[in-house]
């Protein structure tokens, strides 16, 4: 288990980038965060010869961590270092999630005018969104890598699939919440789920906002749980970097979801998202 170096942008593959922030993993500022956040379960000795370095691609403007966990450390991080019990407890304690989920599910129904459709949740976690969508009448499949979370979803009666290559052109809508920022190769997500999407289908991605993040770095910044959470949020997206991926795969970015669900509230949310930009609706042409 170790950190590996990324020498080019994971979105546009450019080797031209500039350093925005750099601190040794031996520095007390980041050690304090890691020890507190992971309850001293993080194997700090594996990090001591590396830096927490945030760089910005000069081409597509993606902000990304230069040194990231290899596959073995990444699996250890998400399966063991992050406590499953604590993760589930946090999810259960979030009382406002259903309101967010209901708004998203209502948007999906409005897009398809309540027609019978097939939905895939990519990176389902504990399956709370899938459960809510099923309760609201949607036909949902879930895809997840964590065995613990898969077993939990199966106990809740959610249909979990383990091979997306068998489901090409099966889905009208794909939903993914707080997943893409964790994946070392963002193209892997697009290459994986776009073939599963029917022509004219939609994708909704949620991810941490990078609004004003560079300004935040210019001050007395300390590593924390934010858009560039050390070792986890290894890619920090903005409109420019996501627009590159959208165009690369021949997709269309929908800036105003208001058109599918008109209301003053949704119009204001769309306007806010033009700046805050923490979600994107994409259409497959």
FIDO-733271 format. One record per residue (C-alpha): residue number from 0; residue in three letters; x, y, z. Coordinates in Angstrom, 3 decimals. Example, Ala and Ser with C-alpha at 12.3 -4.5 7.8 and 13.67 -1.06 7.14 Angstrom:
BEGIN
SITE,pos,code,u,v,w
SITE,0,ALA,12.300,-4.500,7.800
SITE,1,SER,13.670,-1.060,7.140
END
This chain:
BEGIN
SITE,pos,code,u,v,w
SITE,0,UNK,0.000,0.000,0.000
SITE,1,UNK,1.373,3.401,-0.957
SITE,2,UNK,0.701,6.696,-2.678
SITE,3,UNK,1.338,6.989,-6.399
SITE,4,UNK,2.164,10.090,-8.411
SITE,5,UNK,-0.047,11.444,-11.190
SITE,6,UNK,2.071,13.216,-13.786
SITE,7,UNK,-0.743,14.398,-16.039
SITE,8,UNK,-4.274,15.718,-15.670
SITE,9,UNK,-6.742,12.814,-15.271
SITE,10,UNK,-9.341,14.641,-17.371
SITE,11,UNK,-7.566,16.163,-20.396
SITE,12,UNK,-4.236,14.303,-19.909
SITE,13,UNK,-2.235,17.541,-20.141
SITE,14,UNK,1.133,17.605,-18.384
SITE,15,UNK,0.862,21.356,-17.890
SITE,16,UNK,-0.247,22.270,-14.388
SITE,17,UNK,0.672,24.561,-11.526
SITE,18,UNK,0.891,23.876,-7.814
SITE,19,UNK,-1.792,25.597,-5.724
SITE,20,UNK,-0.978,24.087,-2.346
SITE,21,UNK,1.703,21.802,-0.978
SITE,22,UNK,2.302,20.416,2.497
SITE,23,UNK,4.199,17.375,3.738
SITE,24,UNK,2.152,14.546,5.209
SITE,25,UNK,4.546,14.888,8.167
SITE,26,UNK,3.190,18.367,8.886
SITE,27,UNK,1.131,18.628,12.067
SITE,28,UNK,-1.642,20.546,10.248
SITE,29,UNK,-2.565,17.579,8.081
SITE,30,UNK,-1.656,14.914,10.631
SITE,31,UNK,-4.083,16.462,13.114
SITE,32,UNK,-6.879,16.318,10.564
SITE,33,UNK,-6.163,12.729,9.476
SITE,34,UNK,-5.872,11.420,13.030
SITE,35,UNK,-9.059,13.116,14.164
SITE,36,UNK,-11.143,12.340,11.083
SITE,37,UNK,-10.117,8.683,10.790
SITE,38,UNK,-9.903,8.107,14.563
SITE,39,UNK,-6.186,7.233,14.241
SITE,40,UNK,-6.957,4.349,11.878
SITE,41,UNK,-5.009,5.903,8.987
SITE,42,UNK,-1.559,4.234,8.572
SITE,43,UNK,0.392,7.500,8.744
SITE,44,UNK,3.729,5.724,8.205
SITE,45,UNK,2.686,5.000,4.597
SITE,46,UNK,2.340,8.715,3.904
SITE,47,UNK,5.454,10.136,5.583
SITE,48,UNK,7.570,10.407,2.411
SITE,49,UNK,4.847,12.140,0.385
SITE,50,UNK,3.209,15.544,0.077
SITE,51,UNK,-0.423,16.520,0.021
SITE,52,UNK,-0.157,18.513,-3.191
SITE,53,UNK,-3.013,20.218,-5.017
SITE,54,UNK,-2.340,21.204,-8.619
SITE,55,UNK,-4.452,22.920,-11.247
SITE,56,UNK,-4.436,21.815,-14.873
SITE,57,UNK,-3.600,24.760,-17.131
SITE,58,UNK,-5.776,23.334,-19.921
SITE,59,UNK,-9.105,22.159,-18.437
SITE,60,UNK,-8.673,23.818,-14.990
SITE,61,UNK,-9.267,20.631,-12.986
SITE,62,UNK,-7.817,20.796,-9.478
SITE,63,UNK,-6.441,17.408,-8.482
SITE,64,UNK,-4.264,15.747,-5.885
SITE,65,UNK,-0.923,14.820,-7.380
SITE,66,UNK,-0.277,11.928,-4.971
SITE,67,UNK,-3.139,9.499,-4.486
SITE,68,UNK,-3.697,6.067,-2.899
SITE,69,UNK,-2.879,3.060,-5.049
SITE,70,UNK,-5.625,0.457,-5.498
SITE,71,UNK,-4.611,-1.498,-2.402
SITE,72,UNK,-4.572,1.549,-0.125
SITE,73,UNK,-7.775,2.865,-1.675
SITE,74,UNK,-9.560,-0.416,-0.923
SITE,75,UNK,-8.206,-0.336,2.629
SITE,76,UNK,-9.368,3.273,3.010
SITE,77,UNK,-12.970,2.732,1.926
SITE,78,UNK,-13.466,-0.743,3.389
SITE,79,UNK,-11.621,-0.574,6.713
SITE,80,UNK,-10.135,2.804,7.635
SITE,81,UNK,-13.512,4.457,7.110
SITE,82,UNK,-15.706,2.698,9.655
SITE,83,UNK,-18.765,1.113,8.032
SITE,84,UNK,-20.708,1.433,11.277
SITE,85,UNK,-19.908,5.142,11.614
SITE,86,UNK,-20.628,5.768,7.920
SITE,87,UNK,-24.066,4.148,8.165
SITE,88,UNK,-24.832,5.976,11.406
SITE,89,UNK,-24.017,9.346,9.805
SITE,90,UNK,-26.289,8.544,6.881
SITE,91,UNK,-29.148,7.503,9.145
SITE,92,UNK,-28.806,10.706,11.172
SITE,93,UNK,-29.128,13.020,8.148
SITE,94,UNK,-32.792,13.951,8.419
SITE,95,UNK,-32.878,16.314,5.420
SITE,96,UNK,-31.777,13.778,2.796
SITE,97,UNK,-35.292,12.718,1.793
SITE,98,UNK,-36.185,16.278,0.787
SITE,99,UNK,-33.141,16.387,-1.515
SITE,100,UNK,-33.909,12.922,-2.854
SITE,101,UNK,-37.576,13.739,-3.455
SITE,102,UNK,-36.624,16.828,-5.491
SITE,103,UNK,-34.277,14.759,-7.647
SITE,104,UNK,-36.812,11.962,-8.098
SITE,105,UNK,-39.501,14.491,-8.997
SITE,106,UNK,-37.159,15.955,-11.627
SITE,107,UNK,-36.643,12.501,-13.148
SITE,108,UNK,-40.391,11.889,-13.318
SITE,109,UNK,-40.954,15.286,-14.939
SITE,110,UNK,-38.259,14.686,-17.558
SITE,111,UNK,-39.988,11.504,-18.674
SITE,112,UNK,-43.534,12.744,-17.980
SITE,113,UNK,-44.125,9.862,-15.534
SITE,114,UNK,-43.484,7.200,-18.185
SITE,115,UNK,-42.174,3.835,-17.036
SITE,116,UNK,-38.381,4.074,-17.089
SITE,117,UNK,-35.317,2.145,-15.911
SITE,118,UNK,-32.855,3.887,-13.562
SITE,119,UNK,-29.304,3.022,-12.497
SITE,120,UNK,-27.699,4.431,-9.368
SITE,121,UNK,-23.933,4.311,-9.888
SITE,122,UNK,-21.970,4.207,-6.626
SITE,123,UNK,-25.003,3.537,-4.444
SITE,124,UNK,-23.327,3.412,-1.048
SITE,125,UNK,-25.912,2.235,1.477
SITE,126,UNK,-28.753,2.550,-1.059
SITE,127,UNK,-30.746,5.321,0.627
SITE,128,UNK,-31.392,7.133,-2.650
SITE,129,UNK,-32.310,3.884,-4.425
SITE,130,UNK,-34.728,2.976,-1.638
SITE,131,UNK,-36.432,6.359,-1.809
SITE,132,UNK,-36.665,6.178,-5.601
SITE,133,UNK,-38.212,2.702,-5.426
SITE,134,UNK,-40.726,3.950,-2.839
SITE,135,UNK,-41.671,6.643,-5.366
SITE,136,UNK,-42.365,4.114,-8.101
SITE,137,UNK,-39.087,4.075,-10.052
SITE,138,UNK,-37.515,0.846,-11.316
SITE,139,UNK,-33.968,1.083,-9.931
SITE,140,UNK,-30.823,-1.021,-10.182
SITE,141,UNK,-27.870,-0.247,-7.909
SITE,142,UNK,-24.155,-0.597,-8.607
SITE,143,UNK,-21.659,-0.520,-5.733
SITE,144,UNK,-18.189,-1.960,-5.031
SITE,145,UNK,-18.252,-2.267,-1.237
SITE,146,UNK,-19.348,-5.743,-0.133
SITE,147,UNK,-20.617,-4.393,3.193
SITE,148,UNK,-22.865,-1.872,1.468
SITE,149,UNK,-23.968,-4.383,-1.176
SITE,150,UNK,-25.120,-6.809,1.514
SITE,151,UNK,-26.963,-4.017,3.316
SITE,152,UNK,-28.806,-3.046,0.123
SITE,153,UNK,-29.727,-6.632,-0.664
SITE,154,UNK,-31.220,-6.973,2.825
SITE,155,UNK,-33.352,-3.923,1.989
SITE,156,UNK,-34.615,-5.605,-1.192
SITE,157,UNK,-32.666,-3.414,-3.630
SITE,158,UNK,-31.586,-5.053,-6.890
SITE,159,UNK,-27.781,-4.814,-6.996
SITE,160,UNK,-25.963,-5.576,-10.243
SITE,161,UNK,-22.285,-6.521,-10.381
SITE,162,UNK,-21.507,-6.372,-14.110
SITE,163,UNK,-22.391,-3.243,-16.069
SITE,164,UNK,-21.148,-4.738,-19.343
SITE,165,UNK,-24.342,-6.823,-19.492
SITE,166,UNK,-26.630,-3.791,-19.268
SITE,167,UNK,-25.767,-1.744,-22.337
SITE,168,UNK,-28.550,0.550,-23.567
SITE,169,UNK,-30.742,-0.526,-20.646
SITE,170,UNK,-31.206,2.693,-18.673
SITE,171,UNK,-33.155,5.870,-19.269
SITE,172,UNK,-31.519,7.677,-16.352
SITE,173,UNK,-28.284,7.269,-14.383
SITE,174,UNK,-27.804,8.895,-10.982
SITE,175,UNK,-24.487,9.228,-9.159
SITE,176,UNK,-24.028,11.125,-5.905
SITE,177,UNK,-20.587,12.070,-4.532
SITE,178,UNK,-18.736,9.410,-6.527
SITE,179,UNK,-16.791,10.944,-9.407
SITE,180,UNK,-14.483,12.992,-7.153
SITE,181,UNK,-13.176,9.748,-5.598
SITE,182,UNK,-12.262,8.002,-8.866
SITE,183,UNK,-8.632,8.255,-9.997
SITE,184,UNK,-9.639,8.086,-13.679
SITE,185,UNK,-12.844,10.099,-14.335
SITE,186,UNK,-12.927,8.688,-17.875
SITE,187,UNK,-13.483,5.275,-16.309
SITE,188,UNK,-16.901,6.408,-15.045
SITE,189,UNK,-17.952,7.804,-18.418
SITE,190,UNK,-16.628,4.793,-20.316
SITE,191,UNK,-18.439,2.515,-17.887
SITE,192,UNK,-21.896,4.000,-17.619
SITE,193,UNK,-22.434,5.896,-20.893
SITE,194,UNK,-22.802,2.604,-22.890
SITE,195,UNK,-25.513,1.603,-20.399
SITE,196,UNK,-27.525,4.731,-21.170
SITE,197,UNK,-30.152,4.736,-23.898
SITE,198,UNK,-29.981,7.367,-26.625
SITE,199,UNK,-31.798,10.433,-25.319
SITE,200,UNK,-31.187,9.315,-21.715
SITE,201,UNK,-29.910,11.514,-18.894
SITE,202,UNK,-27.221,11.454,-16.205
SITE,203,UNK,-27.304,13.454,-12.956
SITE,204,UNK,-23.981,13.827,-11.157
SITE,205,UNK,-23.524,15.385,-7.713
SITE,206,UNK,-20.053,16.328,-6.392
SITE,207,UNK,-18.432,18.851,-4.001
SITE,208,UNK,-18.431,22.461,-5.164
SITE,209,UNK,-15.114,24.217,-5.808
SITE,210,UNK,-16.705,27.676,-5.665
SITE,211,UNK,-14.127,30.105,-4.201
SITE,212,UNK,-11.869,27.157,-3.356
SITE,213,UNK,-8.720,28.645,-4.896
SITE,214,UNK,-9.274,31.806,-2.880
SITE,215,UNK,-9.591,29.643,0.224
SITE,216,UNK,-6.202,28.064,-0.556
SITE,217,UNK,-4.509,31.456,-0.776
SITE,218,UNK,-5.192,32.136,2.910
SITE,219,UNK,-3.943,30.246,5.980
SITE,220,UNK,-5.474,27.002,4.723
SITE,221,UNK,-5.471,23.735,6.652
SITE,222,UNK,-6.394,20.399,5.017
SITE,223,UNK,-9.955,19.466,5.908
SITE,224,UNK,-13.143,17.760,4.749
SITE,225,UNK,-13.941,19.980,1.754
SITE,226,UNK,-13.710,19.945,-2.048
SITE,227,UNK,-10.190,18.494,-1.818
SITE,228,UNK,-10.503,16.193,1.189
SITE,229,UNK,-7.031,14.566,1.493
SITE,230,UNK,-6.824,11.070,-0.074
SITE,231,UNK,-10.573,10.997,-0.847
SITE,232,UNK,-11.625,13.928,-3.056
SITE,233,UNK,-8.713,13.411,-5.388
SITE,234,UNK,-10.396,15.312,-8.260
SITE,235,UNK,-12.043,18.693,-7.645
SITE,236,UNK,-14.264,19.549,-10.596
SITE,237,UNK,-15.405,22.861,-12.025
SITE,238,UNK,-17.481,23.728,-15.074
SITE,239,UNK,-14.485,23.803,-17.401
SITE,240,UNK,-13.167,20.348,-16.481
SITE,241,UNK,-16.585,18.672,-16.531
SITE,242,UNK,-17.457,20.374,-19.809
SITE,243,UNK,-14.326,18.777,-21.276
SITE,244,UNK,-15.598,15.306,-20.310
SITE,245,UNK,-19.110,16.045,-21.565
SITE,246,UNK,-17.808,17.062,-24.990
SITE,247,UNK,-15.295,14.196,-25.106
SITE,248,UNK,-18.142,11.676,-24.946
SITE,249,UNK,-20.508,13.530,-27.273
SITE,250,UNK,-22.942,14.484,-24.537
SITE,251,UNK,-24.952,17.642,-23.869
SITE,252,UNK,-24.789,19.655,-20.653
SITE,253,UNK,-28.220,20.873,-19.453
SITE,254,UNK,-27.690,24.112,-17.529
SITE,255,UNK,-31.309,24.703,-16.541
SITE,256,UNK,-33.249,21.820,-15.002
SITE,257,UNK,-36.000,24.431,-14.520
SITE,258,UNK,-37.250,23.628,-18.015
SITE,259,UNK,-38.337,20.164,-16.858
SITE,260,UNK,-39.795,21.272,-13.527
SITE,261,UNK,-40.739,24.971,-13.743
SITE,262,UNK,-40.973,26.904,-10.478
SITE,263,UNK,-39.355,30.014,-9.068
SITE,264,UNK,-37.500,27.878,-6.529
SITE,265,UNK,-35.984,25.667,-9.232
SITE,266,UNK,-35.054,28.660,-11.375
SITE,267,UNK,-33.182,30.192,-8.433
SITE,268,UNK,-31.472,26.847,-7.755
SITE,269,UNK,-30.335,26.695,-11.391
SITE,270,UNK,-28.954,30.234,-11.233
SITE,271,UNK,-27.117,29.408,-7.996
SITE,272,UNK,-25.659,26.302,-9.615
SITE,273,UNK,-24.197,28.352,-12.463
SITE,274,UNK,-21.776,29.683,-9.837
SITE,275,UNK,-21.732,27.082,-7.063
SITE,276,UNK,-21.773,24.188,-9.571
SITE,277,UNK,-22.126,21.089,-7.419
SITE,278,UNK,-24.297,19.055,-9.810
SITE,279,UNK,-24.719,18.559,-13.526
SITE,280,UNK,-27.482,17.152,-15.713
SITE,281,UNK,-26.201,15.546,-18.929
SITE,282,UNK,-28.113,14.224,-21.938
SITE,283,UNK,-26.944,11.501,-24.318
SITE,284,UNK,-27.609,12.724,-27.843
END
